[in-house]
Amino acid sequence: MADALRALGLDTVFVRDRVPMLSDEDILMWAVADGRLVVTMDKDFGELVYRSGLPHAGVLLLRLEDARTDEKIRIVTDIVSRFDWALPSRFAVYRTGRLRIR
């Protein structure tokens, strides 16, 4: 998915391309340092942001377990193009056609 998003012109970094096996906490710290939105399907990031209170530069949690890659790409590009102003430093969840931003 990262390569497809890059091809669309989005400044994208795939964690596994840079530092495989990075912990979720370290991913959040890295994203804060670089001012990057974390796009993930890992629900643990919600736990880190809300229960642990870890700082973040924005998290977009995709609840798309059964979606194909091309559908995920379409959804992410749509969200980023329409809501780029609302995502920094916020926690957002996309599920069944709805985006909730906190």
PERACOR-V229848 format. One record per run of one state. SS is the DSSP state (H for helix, E for strand, - for the rest). FROM is the first residue (numbers start at 1). TO is the last residue. If there is no record, write none. Layout:
{{SS:FROM:TO} {SS:FROM:TO}}
This chain:
{{-:1:1} {H:2:7} {-:8:14} {H:15:18} {-:19:23} {H:24:34} {-:35:37} {E:38:40} {-:41:43} {H:44:50} {-:51:58} {E:59:63} {-:64:68} {H:69:87} {-:88:90} {E:91:95} {-:96:97} {E:98:101} {-:102:102}}
